[in-house]
Amino acid sequence: MAVESRKRDQRTDIAWCQVKYATRALALAIWILITMQPTTQARSAADDEKAVEALDIEYQAAVKQNDVATMDRILADDFVLVTGLGKTHTKADLLEEARSKRTVYEHQEDSVRKVRVWGDTAVVTALLWAKGTEDGKPFDYRLWFSDTYVRTPTGWRWRYVFAQASTRLPATP
């Protein structure tokens, strides 16, 4: 009976050790996941900023080249641009303007770009310099703009959904 009791105690001790080690392993795994999460989120936000910045640069280059296919791919179907004069333009308006090639750009570059990401929404602000001709008439101006991008649920692509432009800035001597 004493031998049998000792064996039972050993089995109980072994079972408790296994539970103790499994609990420690689970606690360690949870701790690792919790401590890694902010790093993953920070890395993800930085990756999102880079992706949106690259997409916005690609869009600006497409406008400069009147590249309808690239503009069509990046712009959301319900895209709206509000200019500093209060005019609104849709995706269809911008694509038609690019197709017509009425505007020829010498410069269509932005600077002082800042990308901010909040979850599935990103806003790009930048100073745009546009120079060229429209219907043969020269233009040369700078303005501030904000571009809003939203991550789509299908394929998790970023789409350009809204733009707001300031009035043209006064020319600098």
C-alpha positions, 0 to 999 in steps of 0.5 A: 500500500505504501508503494502504491501511495508513493507511485500515486504521489509521484504521478501527481507530482509529475502532473503538477510539474507538467501543468506548472511548465505549461503555465509558464510557457503560456505566460511567456508566450503571452508576454512576448505577444504583448511586448511585440505588439507596439513594435508591430503596430509602429512598424505597420504605421511606418510601412503604411506611411511609406506606401501612401507616400510612394502612391502619392508620388506615383499619382503626382507623376501620373498627373504630370504625364497625363497618364490616365491609366495610372490615375484611374488605378489610384483614384477611388471611383467616388473621388472628389477634389475641392479647389481653393476657389470652391470648385469641385472635380470628380474622378471622371473630370480629372481623367477627361482632363488628362485624356484631352492633354489640354494641360502640359506640365513642365513641373508638377512636383511637391515638397514639404510632404508629410504623411499621417496615418490613422488606422485605415485613413492617411492624409498627405499634406504638401506644397505643390509647384505646378508650371506649364501651359493650359490651352496654350496659356502659361501658368506657374503657381504654388499651393498647399494641398491635402490628399486623403487616402483610405485603405480598401477592404478588398485587397487592402490597397490604398485609394485616393478618395479626397483632395483639398487645395488651397488658393494659389500662393502669392508669387515670391520674388 
